[in-house]
Amino acid sequence: MAFDAAMLSVILHEIRRRGLGGKIEKVYQPEQDEIQLAIRGAGENCRLLINAGANNPRLGFTSVQKENPLVAPMFCMLLRKHLTGARLTGVEQPGFERVAIFTFDTRDEMGFAAQRCIIAEIMGKYSNLIFTDADRRVLAVLRPVDFTTSRKRQVLPGMRYTLPPPQDKRNPLEETRDGFCAAMTAAEESRPADKWITSTYLGLSAALAREMVFRATRYPDTPLRYCDGERLWQVFDGIMATVRGETPAAPTMALEGTRPVEYSFLPLTQYGEEKLTAYPDTGSLLDSFFGARDRDTRIKQRAADVLHLLTAAQNRITRKLALQRAELADCAKGAQYKTEGDLITANLWQLSRGMKQAVLTDYSGEPDGEGNYPTCTLTLDERLTPAQNAQRLYKRYNKAKTAEVELTRQISLAEAELVYLESVEDALSRAETDQDLAEIRDELHQAGYASRMKATAPRKQKAPVAAQYRTDDGLRVLCGKNNLQNEYITHKLAGKDDYWFHAKGRPGSHVVMFRGEGEPTDRDFTQAAEIAAYHSGAADGQNVAVDYTLARHVKKPAGGKPGLVIYHTNWTAYVTPDPETVKRLRVKG
């Protein structure tokens, strides 16, 4: 679902309730297109996120604390200068647009009372953040808009802020029953009702329009001719009452399996009740929906060179393996070369230099019923003697035999390298912080890939920080997010009687469950196995096989790549990882 004006309106009601009058303690800019305001309100602290990125623009309260850059951007420094210690005194949404204006009471450089505003335009790829004074004069803008970008509206420091050009649509908050029914009657009857709603009314997303039609007709794509106008109006007005704040919202996310597909401030019944997950507030809903997407986007941006390296290396090895396997198949002809050489040697008496072809009897074969042995037609090099032709075939045989041994070894090494690169790619998909990315770069540097990456100078090594979990029965569990962390927790931190887990035959994390005073419970083993399955290539699978054993049985082979281990004594558990359970067991910090 797009972040529409209706969703924005519901979120602004929540911000007014929890944050209005609160004091701005800190200002952060963890991403280039995102700011976070730490607000101390009446009895609670909250964190307001405003994301103006092109991919996932949104705003609302969040509990996710991201790692901040060592040097704050200039936009962040300006906000800190003006807003630290200010109070949030106004939250408005002009004209039911996807625009939110936050007003702050603060003091200027001379100590006089002043007002400052943050204007958030949540408009897809045109999203922006504008910082103004009380007269709406632009002090700073996240993405300046000049005449080369837009001829209709410019947003530059020093200019007076103006709202985006209005759309030729009706404001749904101001709609009446008579106006709704008249507009519906005037529309083309064959038109789908949801398309009519989105084209007639301002700020309503396609998913919300489908939900209105579904609640009125039990089908999301009903044409207008089959819609009861009175029933559709009642549904429309009821949802608008929630948007106006007259009835409470019910933040809900729709899932396909474990993958989130839609979110809204009300249950999206069009997906079926069994596919819906309710949330206590819009902040937790958006954190859950966008958390994985934000992390993936951030990793792609900050680790573009690593991703390019892994992709290029995997393609190179795949091509090399195809060639080597084709050469290995050709080596099967080596036995034929030896047979032909033996035939020439056995029949030297009837061959002479200059012959291009010879038909020889193969006495090593089986004779037919009349006692005749099979014959073999050989092509000879007329420039060589018969003995030299035989020696040439023997050399080919020996070359094929040597090549078969070497190609088998090279193919084994290439396959092992491909498995290693897949494990690094899997670890990259789970990286959460810049420290995780730095550890992956260090690992690749050690593996000999430094010349193909940026920032290849070795860093001062820090102790890896693995993800920490706590089972419901109180046992500590560590989960490595990359191969360096895997080695650290497996070979440095794990005691010989602690339990080690790993998804069977899949790239994934090493998981160590530290024993307490007694033997872990069945629930401890199940939850540790779920953590290992969730942090593997089978995260979305069912009945995932997870090997587990005592840490004393896990060894690293000599000369093995980082994270590579062997074990011969183990048990296997079959679990279906539940993302919500794994997230609940995670220890924050």
C-alpha positions as CSV (number, residue, x, y, z in Angstrom):
1,M,0.0,0.0,0.0
2,A,1.2,3.5,-0.8
3,F,1.6,5.9,2.1
4,D,-1.5,7.8,1.3
5,A,-3.0,10.9,2.8
6,A,-5.5,8.8,4.9
7,M,-2.7,6.9,6.5
8,L,-0.8,10.1,7.1
9,S,-3.9,11.7,8.8
10,V,-4.2,8.7,11.2
11,I,-0.5,8.9,12.1
12,L,-0.7,12.6,12.7
13,H,-3.5,12.0,15.2
14,E,-1.2,9.6,17.1
15,I,1.7,12.2,17.0
16,R,-0.6,14.9,18.4
17,R,-1.7,12.6,21.2
18,R,1.8,11.4,22.2
19,G,4.2,14.1,21.1
20,L,2.4,17.4,21.2
21,G,4.1,19.7,23.8
22,G,7.1,17.4,23.9
23,K,10.7,18.6,24.1
24,I,13.2,17.8,21.3
25,E,16.1,16.2,23.1
26,K,18.2,15.1,20.1
27,V,18.2,15.2,16.3
28,Y,19.6,12.4,14.2
29,Q,20.1,11.8,10.5
30,P,21.1,8.1,10.2
31,E,20.4,8.0,6.5
32,Q,20.8,10.6,3.7
33,D,17.1,11.0,3.4
34,E,15.9,10.3,6.9
35,I,15.8,12.2,10.2
36,Q,14.8,11.1,13.7
37,L,13.7,13.4,16.5
38,A,14.0,12.2,20.0
39,I,11.0,13.7,21.9
40,R,10.6,13.8,25.7
41,G,6.8,14.1,26.2
42,A,4.5,13.9,29.2
43,G,5.7,10.7,31.0
44,E,7.2,9.0,28.0
45,N,10.1,9.3,25.5
46,C,9.4,8.7,21.8
47,R,11.3,8.9,18.6
48,L,9.7,10.5,15.5
49,L,11.0,9.2,12.2
50,I,10.6,11.2,8.9
51,N,11.8,9.4,5.8
52,A,11.8,11.3,2.5
53,G,13.4,8.6,0.5
54,A,12.2,7.6,-3.0
55,N,11.7,4.0,-2.1
56,N,9.9,3.9,1.3
57,P,8.8,7.4,2.3
58,R,6.8,7.7,5.5
59,L,6.7,9.2,8.9
60,G,5.7,8.1,12.4
61,F,7.0,6.9,15.7
62,T,9.6,4.2,15.7
63,S,11.4,2.0,18.2
64,V,14.3,1.2,15.7
65,Q,17.5,3.0,16.6
66,K,19.9,3.0,13.7
67,E,23.6,3.5,13.7
68,N,24.5,7.2,13.0
69,P,27.4,8.4,10.8
70,L,30.5,9.6,12.6
71,V,30.1,13.1,11.1
72,A,26.6,14.5,11.0
73,P,25.4,15.9,7.6
74,M,24.9,19.7,7.3
75,F,21.1,19.4,7.2
76,C,21.2,17.5,10.5
77,M,23.6,20.1,12.1
78,L,21.3,22.9,11.1
79,L,18.3,21.1,12.7
80,R,20.3,20.5,15.8
81,K,21.2,24.2,16.0
82,H,17.6,25.4,15.8
83,L,15.5,22.5,17.3
84,T,17.5,21.1,20.3
85,G,15.5,22.1,23.3
86,A,12.5,23.2,21.2
87,R,8.9,22.1,21.8
88,L,6.6,20.5,19.3
89,T,3.5,22.8,19.4
90,G,1.7,22.2,16.1
91,V,1.0,19.2,13.8
92,E,-1.2,19.8,10.7
93,Q,-2.0,18.3,7.3
94,P,-3.0,21.1,4.9
95,G,-5.8,20.3,2.5
96,F,-5.7,16.5,2.9
97,E,-2.4,16.4,1.0
98,R,0.5,14.1,1.7
99,V,2.1,16.9,3.5
100,A,2.8,17.2,7.2
101,I,3.8,20.5,8.9
102,F,5.4,20.3,12.3
103,T,5.7,23.6,14.2
104,F,8.3,24.1,17.0
105,D,8.6,26.8,19.6
106,T,12.3,27.7,20.1
107,R,14.7,30.6,20.4
108,D,16.8,32.3,17.8
109,E,20.5,33.1,17.9
110,M,19.8,36.2,20.0
111,G,17.7,34.3,22.5
112,F,14.3,35.7,21.4
113,A,11.2,33.4,21.1
114,A,10.9,32.1,17.6
115,Q,9.1,29.4,15.6
116,R,10.6,26.9,13.2
117,C,8.8,24.4,11.0
118,I,9.7,21.0,9.4
119,I,7.5,20.3,6.3
120,A,7.5,16.7,5.2
121,E,6.2,16.0,1.7
122,I,5.6,12.2,1.5
123,M,5.0,11.9,-2.2
124,G,6.9,8.8,-3.5
125,K,9.9,9.7,-5.6
126,Y,9.1,13.4,-5.1
127,S,9.3,13.2,-1.3
128,N,11.2,16.0,0.4
129,L,12.0,17.7,3.8
130,I,11.9,21.5,4.1
131,F,13.0,23.5,7.1
132,T,11.4,27.0,7.4
133,D,10.9,29.9,9.8
134,A,7.5,31.0,11.0
135,D,6.8,32.9,7.8
136,R,7.4,29.7,5.7
137,R,10.7,31.1,4.4
138,V,12.9,28.2,3.5
139,L,16.0,27.9,5.7
140,A,17.2,24.5,4.3
141,V,15.9,21.8,2.1
142,L,16.9,18.2,1.8
143,R,16.6,18.1,-2.0
144,P,16.6,21.5,-3.6
145,V,14.2,21.9,-6.5
146,D,15.3,24.5,-9.0
147,F,14.1,25.5,-12.5
148,T,16.0,22.6,-14.2
149,T,13.9,20.1,-12.0
150,S,10.5,21.8,-12.1
151,R,9.2,24.9,-13.9
152,K,5.9,25.0,-11.8
153,R,7.3,25.0,-8.3
154,Q,10.8,25.6,-6.9
155,V,12.0,24.8,-3.4
156,L,15.2,26.6,-2.6
157,P,16.7,28.3,0.5
158,G,15.5,31.9,0.8
159,M,12.3,31.3,-1.1
160,R,8.9,31.2,0.5
161,Y,7.4,27.7,0.7
162,T,4.3,27.0,-1.3
163,L,2.2,23.8,-1.2
164,P,2.4,21.4,-4.2
165,P,-0.1,22.2,-7.0
166,P,-3.6,21.0,-6.0
167,Q,-5.2,18.1,-7.8
168,D,-8.6,18.3,-9.4
169,K,-10.2,15.9,-7.0
170,R,-12.7,16.1,-4.1
171,N,-11.6,16.2,-0.5
172,P,-13.0,13.0,1.1
173,L,-13.1,14.5,4.6
174,E,-15.6,17.2,3.4
175,E,-17.8,14.9,1.4
176,T,-21.5,14.6,2.1
177,R,-24.0,11.8,1.4
178,D,-25.8,13.8,-1.3
179,G,-22.5,14.8,-3.0
180,F,-21.2,11.2,-2.9
181,C,-24.4,9.7,-4.4
182,A,-24.5,12.4,-7.1
183,A,-20.9,11.8,-8.1
184,M,-21.5,8.1,-8.2
185,T,-24.7,8.5,-10.3
186,A,-22.8,10.7,-12.8
187,A,-20.0,8.2,-13.3
188,E,-19.9,5.5,-16.0
189,E,-21.7,2.4,-14.7
190,S,-19.2,-0.1,-16.2
191,R,-16.3,1.5,-14.4
192,P,-14.8,-0.5,-11.4
193,A,-15.9,1.2,-8.2
194,D,-12.4,1.3,-6.7
195,K,-11.0,3.1,-9.8
196,W,-13.8,5.6,-9.5
197,I,-13.0,6.3,-5.8
198,T,-9.3,6.8,-6.4
199,S,-9.9,9.1,-9.5
200,T,-12.6,11.1,-7.7
201,Y,-11.3,11.6,-4.2
202,L,-8.0,13.0,-3.0
203,G,-5.4,11.1,-1.1
204,L,-6.9,7.6,-1.1
205,S,-4.7,4.7,-2.2
206,A,-5.8,1.8,-4.4
207,A,-5.7,-0.7,-1.6
208,L,-8.0,1.5,0.6
209,A,-10.4,2.0,-2.3
210,R,-10.5,-1.8,-2.9
211,E,-11.2,-2.3,0.8
212,M,-14.2,0.1,0.7
213,V,-15.7,-1.7,-2.3
214,F,-15.0,-5.2,-0.7
215,R,-16.8,-4.2,2.5
216,A,-19.7,-2.9,0.6
217,T,-20.1,-5.7,-2.0
218,R,-17.8,-8.6,-0.9
219,Y,-15.8,-8.2,-4.1
220,P,-12.9,-5.7,-4.5
221,D,-13.4,-5.1,-8.2
222,T,-17.2,-4.6,-8.4
223,P,-18.4,-2.3,-11.2
224,L,-20.4,0.7,-10.2
225,R,-23.6,-0.6,-11.7
226,Y,-23.7,-3.4,-9.2
227,C,-22.9,-1.2,-6.2
228,D,-25.6,-0.1,-3.7
229,G,-24.8,3.6,-3.4
230,E,-26.2,3.9,0.2
231,R,-24.1,0.9,1.4
232,L,-21.0,2.2,-0.3
233,W,-21.5,5.6,1.2
234,Q,-21.8,4.1,4.7
235,V,-18.6,2.2,4.3
236,F,-16.9,5.3,2.9
237,D,-18.1,7.6,5.7
238,G,-17.2,5.0,8.4
239,I,-13.6,4.8,7.1
240,M,-13.4,8.6,6.9
241,A,-14.5,8.8,10.5
242,T,-11.4,6.9,11.4
243,V,-9.3,9.2,9.2
244,R,-10.8,12.2,11.0
245,G,-10.0,10.6,14.4
246,E,-13.6,10.1,15.5
247,T,-13.2,6.3,15.8
248,P,-10.1,4.5,16.8
249,A,-7.7,3.0,14.2
250,A,-6.8,-0.7,14.0
251,P,-3.3,-0.9,12.4
252,T,-3.1,-4.1,10.5
253,M,-0.7,-5.8,8.1
254,A,-1.6,-8.4,5.4
255,L,0.8,-11.3,4.8
256,E,1.4,-13.9,2.1
257,G,3.0,-16.6,4.1
258,T,5.6,-14.7,6.1
259,R,6.0,-11.9,3.5
260,P,4.2,-8.6,4.2
261,V,2.3,-7.3,1.2
262,E,0.0,-4.5,2.5
263,Y,-0.5,-2.4,5.6
264,S,-3.2,0.0,6.7
265,F,-4.8,1.8,9.6
266,L,-7.7,-0.7,9.5
267,P,-8.1,-4.4,8.8
268,L,-7.8,-5.2,5.1
269,T,-10.5,-7.8,5.1
270,Q,-10.1,-8.4,1.3
271,Y,-7.1,-10.6,2.1
272,G,-9.0,-12.8,4.6
273,E,-8.9,-12.7,8.4
274,E,-6.3,-15.5,8.6
275,K,-3.7,-13.4,6.7
276,L,-4.0,-10.3,8.9
277,T,-1.8,-9.3,11.8
278,A,-2.9,-6.6,14.2
279,Y,-0.5,-4.1,15.8
280,P,-1.0,-1.8,18.9
281,D,-0.1,1.4,17.0
282,T,1.0,2.6,13.6
283,G,4.6,3.0,14.7
284,S,5.1,-0.7,15.4
285,L,3.2,-1.5,12.2
286,L,5.5,0.6,10.0
287,D,8.6,-0.7,11.8
288,S,7.5,-4.3,11.1
289,F,6.6,-3.6,7.4
290,F,9.6,-1.5,6.5
291,G,12.3,-2.9,8.7
292,A,13.6,-5.6,6.4
293,R,13.1,-3.3,3.3
294,D,15.1,-0.5,4.9
295,R,17.9,-2.8,5.9
296,D,18.1,-4.3,2.4
297,T,18.1,-0.9,0.8
298,R,20.8,0.4,3.1
299,I,22.9,-2.7,2.5
300,K,22.6,-2.3,-1.3
301,Q,23.7,1.3,-1.0
302,R,26.6,0.9,1.4
303,A,27.9,-2.4,0.1
304,A,27.4,-1.9,-3.6
305,D,31.1,-2.8,-4.3
306,V,30.9,-6.0,-2.2
307,L,27.7,-7.1,-4.0
308,H,29.3,-6.4,-7.3
309,L,32.4,-8.3,-6.3
310,L,30.4,-11.3,-5.2
311,T,28.2,-11.3,-8.3
312,A,31.2,-11.0,-10.6
313,A,33.1,-13.8,-8.7
314,Q,30.2,-16.1,-8.8
315,N,29.6,-15.6,-12.5
316,R,33.3,-16.1,-13.2
317,I,33.5,-19.3,-11.2
318,T,30.3,-20.6,-12.8
319,R,31.7,-20.1,-16.3
320,K,35.0,-21.7,-15.3
321,L,33.2,-24.7,-13.8
322,A,31.2,-25.2,-17.0
323,L,34.4,-25.2,-19.1
324,Q,36.2,-27.5,-16.6
325,R,33.4,-30.0,-16.6
326,A,33.3,-30.0,-20.4
327,E,37.1,-30.7,-20.4
328,L,36.6,-33.5,-17.8
329,A,34.0,-35.1,-20.0
330,D,36.5,-35.1,-22.9
331,C,39.0,-36.9,-20.6
332,A,36.7,-39.9,-20.8
333,K,38.2,-40.4,-24.3
334,G,41.6,-41.2,-22.8
335,A,40.8,-44.9,-22.6
336,Q,39.9,-44.9,-26.3
337,Y,43.3,-43.3,-27.1
338,K,45.1,-46.2,-25.3
339,T,43.0,-48.8,-27.1
340,E,43.9,-47.3,-30.5
341,G,47.6,-47.1,-29.6
342,D,47.5,-50.8,-28.6
343,L,45.9,-51.7,-31.9
344,I,48.6,-49.9,-33.9
345,T,51.4,-51.5,-31.9
346,A,49.9,-54.9,-32.4
347,N,49.6,-54.4,-36.1
348,L,52.9,-52.6,-36.9
349,W,53.8,-55.3,-39.4
350,Q,50.9,-54.4,-41.8
351,L,51.2,-50.6,-41.5
352,S,53.6,-48.2,-43.3
353,R,54.4,-44.5,-43.4
354,G,52.1,-42.4,-45.6
355,M,48.9,-44.3,-44.7
356,K,46.0,-42.0,-43.9
357,Q,43.6,-44.7,-42.7
358,A,43.8,-48.3,-41.6
359,V,41.2,-51.0,-40.8
360,L,42.6,-53.2,-38.0
361,T,41.3,-56.2,-36.3
362,D,40.7,-55.8,-32.5
363,Y,41.6,-59.2,-31.0
364,S,40.7,-57.9,-27.5
365,G,37.1,-57.8,-28.5
366,E,34.5,-60.6,-28.5
367,P,34.3,-62.6,-31.7
368,D,30.9,-63.2,-33.4
369,G,29.3,-66.6,-34.0
370,E,31.5,-67.3,-36.9
371,G,34.7,-66.5,-35.0
372,N,35.3,-63.1,-36.7
373,Y,36.8,-60.4,-34.4
374,P,35.5,-56.8,-34.6
375,T,37.4,-54.3,-36.7
376,C,38.3,-50.7,-36.0
377,T,38.9,-47.9,-38.5
378,L,41.7,-45.6,-37.4
379,T,42.8,-42.3,-38.9
380,L,46.6,-41.9,-39.1
381,D,49.0,-39.0,-39.6
382,E,50.6,-39.8,-42.9
383,R,53.7,-37.8,-42.0
384,L,54.5,-40.2,-39.1
385,T,55.6,-43.8,-38.9
386,P,53.2,-46.3,-37.5
387,A,55.2,-46.4,-34.2
388,Q,55.1,-42.6,-34.0
389,N,51.3,-42.7,-34.5
390,A,51.1,-45.1,-31.6
391,Q,53.3,-42.9,-29.4
392,R,51.1,-39.9,-30.3
393,L,48.0,-41.7,-29.0
394,Y,49.8,-42.9,-25.8
395,K,50.7,-39.2,-25.1
396,R,47.1,-38.2,-25.5
397,Y,46.1,-40.9,-23.1
398,N,48.6,-39.9,-20.5
399,K,47.6,-36.2,-20.9
400,A,43.9,-37.1,-20.5
401,K,44.7,-39.2,-17.4
402,T,46.7,-36.3,-15.8
403,A,44.1,-33.7,-16.8
404,E,41.3,-35.8,-15.2
405,V,43.1,-35.8,-11.8
406,E,43.9,-32.1,-12.0
407,L,40.5,-31.1,-13.3
408,T,38.8,-33.0,-10.6
409,R,40.8,-31.2,-8.0
410,Q,40.2,-27.8,-9.6
411,I,36.5,-28.4,-9.9
412,S,36.4,-29.3,-6.2
413,L,38.2,-26.1,-5.3
414,A,35.9,-24.0,-7.5
415,E,32.8,-25.6,-6.0
416,A,34.1,-24.9,-2.5
417,E,34.8,-21.3,-3.4
418,L,31.3,-20.9,-4.8
419,V,29.9,-22.3,-1.6
420,Y,32.0,-19.8,0.4
421,L,30.9,-16.9,-1.7
422,E,27.2,-18.0,-1.2
423,S,27.8,-17.9,2.5
424,V,29.3,-14.4,2.3
425,E,26.3,-13.3,0.2
426,D,23.9,-14.8,2.8
427,A,25.8,-13.0,5.6
428,L,25.6,-9.7,3.6
429,S,21.8,-10.1,3.5
430,R,21.7,-10.2,7.3
431,A,24.1,-7.4,8.0
432,E,22.5,-4.8,10.3
433,T,25.2,-2.2,11.0
434,D,28.3,-0.7,9.5
435,Q,30.3,-2.8,11.9
436,D,28.8,-5.9,10.3
437,L,29.7,-4.6,6.8
438,A,33.3,-3.8,8.0
439,E,33.7,-7.4,9.3
440,I,32.6,-8.8,5.9
441,R,35.1,-6.5,4.1
442,D,37.8,-7.7,6.5
443,E,36.9,-11.3,5.8
444,L,37.1,-10.8,2.0
445,H,40.4,-9.0,2.5
446,Q,41.7,-12.0,4.3
447,A,40.4,-14.3,1.6
448,G,42.3,-12.4,-1.1
449,Y,39.6,-10.2,-2.7
450,A,41.0,-6.9,-1.4
451,S,42.1,-5.7,-4.9
452,R,38.5,-5.7,-6.1
453,M,37.0,-3.7,-3.3
454,K,36.9,-0.1,-2.0
455,A,38.5,0.7,1.4
456,T,40.7,-2.4,1.3
457,A,43.2,-1.2,3.9
458,P,43.1,-3.6,6.9
459,R,41.4,-2.1,10.0
460,K,42.3,-2.4,13.6
461,Q,40.5,-5.6,14.6
462,K,37.6,-5.3,17.0
463,A,35.9,-8.2,18.7
464,P,33.0,-9.2,16.5
465,V,29.5,-8.5,18.0
466,A,27.1,-11.3,17.3
467,A,23.3,-11.1,17.7
468,Q,22.2,-12.2,21.1
469,Y,19.0,-14.0,22.0
470,R,17.4,-15.4,25.2
471,T,15.2,-18.5,25.2
472,D,12.0,-18.5,27.1
473,D,13.6,-20.7,29.7
474,G,16.5,-18.2,30.1
475,L,19.4,-19.6,28.2
476,R,21.7,-17.3,26.3
477,V,22.0,-17.9,22.6
478,L,24.5,-16.2,20.2
479,C,24.0,-16.0,16.4
480,G,26.8,-15.0,14.0
481,K,25.8,-12.6,11.3
482,N,28.8,-13.3,9.1
483,N,31.7,-15.8,8.9
484,L,34.0,-13.8,11.2
485,Q,31.3,-13.7,13.9
486,N,30.6,-17.4,13.2
487,E,34.2,-18.3,13.9
488,Y,34.4,-16.1,16.9
489,I,31.4,-17.6,18.7
490,T,32.1,-21.2,17.7
491,H,35.9,-21.4,18.4
492,K,36.4,-18.6,20.9
493,L,33.3,-18.2,23.0
494,A,31.6,-21.6,23.0
495,G,32.6,-24.0,25.8
496,K,33.1,-27.6,25.0
497,D,29.7,-28.6,26.5
498,D,27.7,-25.8,24.9
499,Y,25.4,-26.7,22.0
500,W,26.1,-25.6,18.4
501,F,23.4,-25.3,15.7
502,H,23.5,-24.8,11.9
503,A,20.9,-25.3,9.1
504,K,21.8,-28.6,7.3
505,G,23.2,-28.1,3.8
506,R,22.4,-24.4,3.7
507,P,24.5,-21.2,4.0
508,G,23.6,-19.6,7.3
509,S,24.6,-18.6,10.7
510,H,26.4,-20.5,13.4
511,V,24.3,-20.5,16.6
512,V,25.6,-21.4,20.0
513,M,23.4,-22.1,23.0
514,F,25.2,-21.7,26.3
515,R,24.3,-24.3,28.9
516,G,23.1,-23.2,32.3
517,E,23.3,-25.2,35.4
518,G,21.4,-28.2,34.1
519,E,20.4,-29.8,30.7
520,P,18.5,-27.4,28.4
521,T,14.8,-28.1,27.9
522,D,13.1,-29.2,24.8
523,R,11.8,-25.7,24.3
524,D,15.4,-24.4,24.5
525,F,16.6,-26.7,21.7
526,T,13.5,-25.9,19.6
527,Q,14.0,-22.1,19.9
528,A,17.8,-22.3,19.2
529,A,17.1,-24.5,16.2
530,E,14.4,-21.9,15.0
531,I,17.0,-19.1,15.3
532,A,19.5,-21.1,13.2
533,A,16.8,-21.9,10.5
534,Y,15.6,-18.3,10.4
535,H,19.2,-17.1,9.8
536,S,19.9,-19.3,6.9
537,G,19.0,-19.7,3.3
538,A,15.8,-21.6,4.4
539,A,14.3,-18.8,6.4
540,D,11.0,-19.1,4.5
541,G,10.9,-22.9,4.5
542,Q,9.0,-25.5,6.5
543,N,10.4,-28.5,8.4
544,V,13.9,-27.1,8.0
545,A,16.6,-29.6,8.9
546,V,19.0,-28.1,11.6
547,D,22.1,-30.0,12.7
548,Y,23.1,-29.6,16.3
549,T,25.9,-31.0,18.4
550,L,28.3,-30.2,21.3
551,A,30.7,-27.5,20.4
552,R,33.6,-29.8,21.2
553,H,32.8,-31.8,18.0
554,V,33.0,-28.8,15.7
555,K,36.4,-28.4,14.1
556,K,37.8,-26.1,11.4
557,P,39.8,-27.9,8.7
558,A,43.3,-26.8,8.0
559,G,43.4,-24.1,5.5
560,G,39.6,-23.8,5.4
561,K,37.8,-20.6,4.5
562,P,36.4,-18.4,7.3
563,G,33.3,-20.0,8.8
564,L,34.0,-23.5,7.3
565,V,33.7,-26.3,9.9
566,I,33.4,-30.1,9.9
567,Y,31.6,-32.3,12.4
568,H,30.8,-36.0,12.4
569,T,28.7,-36.5,15.5
570,N,25.4,-34.7,15.5
571,W,21.6,-34.8,15.9
572,T,19.1,-33.2,13.5
573,A,16.0,-31.3,14.4
574,Y,13.2,-30.3,12.0
575,V,11.7,-26.9,12.7
576,T,9.6,-24.3,11.0
577,P,11.0,-20.8,11.9
578,D,8.5,-18.3,13.1
579,P,9.8,-14.7,12.4
580,E,7.8,-13.2,15.3
581,T,9.2,-15.7,17.8
582,V,12.7,-15.1,16.7
583,K,12.3,-11.3,16.9
584,R,10.7,-11.6,20.3
585,L,13.7,-13.6,21.6
586,R,16.2,-11.1,20.4
587,V,18.0,-9.2,23.1
588,K,18.1,-5.5,22.2
589,G,21.3,-3.5,22.5
